[in-house]
Each structure stands twice: as structure tokens, then as C-alpha cells.
Amino acid sequence: MSCSNVNYCLNNTGNISYDDHYISGGTFNGNTYYSGETNGLFIYYSSGTTQWCLSSSSDGSCFLNGKSPCSSDCPD
């Protein structure tokens, strides 16, 4: 998967540490991933759970997640 969006902004998540500007950091397991500018978190696509995840590491446990199953190239 390759998403054409290069950045995302998360806000009003209910957890201020998740709110940040996320910038494309390249690919992980063939999918685009995004890194938080200040919080050190990642948005990545989990092929195991077929959903987009917000995590402390690429391929880590999800703090927030999108719908599952998801086959979108971009975070939902």
C-alpha cells in the first residue's frame, strides 16, 4: 500500500499525548507509516489485524485504531 498523503493531524483524541502532526516516514512491510513530530508515536498499517494503528513503535500494540478489516491505502 502506498498512500499519497504525506501528513496527518490528530487532535481531540481524548488523550493529549496522541494529538500531534504525523509525517510520512517511508514504508514498513510495504505500507506507508507516519511519525509524530513531537510525541514519538507512529501510525502504521497492521496486516495482522488489517487496520491502521497508532502505536509507540511500528508494528506495536494499538493505542487507537481504525476500522477492521480495512484495505485502504491511507489511515482511516
C-alpha positions in Angstrom: 0.0 0.0 0.0 1.2 3.5 -0.8 -0.8 6.5 0.4 -0.3 9.8 -1.5 -1.0 11.8 1.7 2.3 12.9 3.3 0.9 14.1 6.7 -2.0 13.8 9.1 -3.1 15.8 12.1 -4.7 14.1 15.1 -6.5 16.3 17.6 -9.2 15.9 20.2 -8.5 12.2 20.7 -9.2 12.4 24.4 -5.5 11.8 25.1 -3.4 14.9 24.6 -0.2 12.7 24.2 -1.8 11.2 21.0 -2.6 14.6 19.5 0.2 15.6 17.1 1.2 16.3 13.4 2.2 13.0 11.8 4.5 13.0 8.8 5.2 10.1 6.3 8.4 8.3 7.4 8.6 5.9 4.5 7.4 2.3 4.4 7.2 -0.5 6.8 6.3 -4.0 5.5 5.3 -2.4 2.2 2.9 0.1 3.7 3.4 3.9 4.4 3.9 4.8 8.0 3.7 8.2 9.8 5.7 9.5 12.7 4.6 12.1 15.2 6.6 15.3 15.1 6.8 15.7 18.9 5.3 12.7 20.6 7.4 9.9 19.1 4.4 7.8 18.1 3.6 6.1 14.8 0.6 5.5 12.6 1.1 2.2 10.7 -1.0 -0.4 8.9 -1.2 -3.7 10.8 -1.6 -6.5 8.3 -2.2 -9.0 11.2 -5.3 -7.1 12.4 -6.0 -5.4 9.0 -6.4 -2.0 10.5 -4.5 1.3 10.9 -2.9 1.7 14.3 -1.5 4.5 16.5 1.4 3.0 18.5 4.7 3.7 20.3 6.5 1.6 17.6 5.9 0.4 14.1 4.2 -2.9 14.5 3.5 -2.3 18.2 0.2 -2.6 20.1 -2.5 -0.2 19.1 -3.4 2.8 21.4 -6.0 3.9 18.8 -7.1 2.0 15.7 -9.2 2.4 12.6 -11.9 0.1 11.3 -11.1 -3.6 10.8 -11.0 -5.1 8.3 -9.6 -2.2 6.3 -7.9 -2.3 2.9 -7.5 1.5 2.5 -4.0 2.8 1.4 -4.4 5.7 3.8 -5.2 5.8 7.5 -8.9 5.9 8.3 
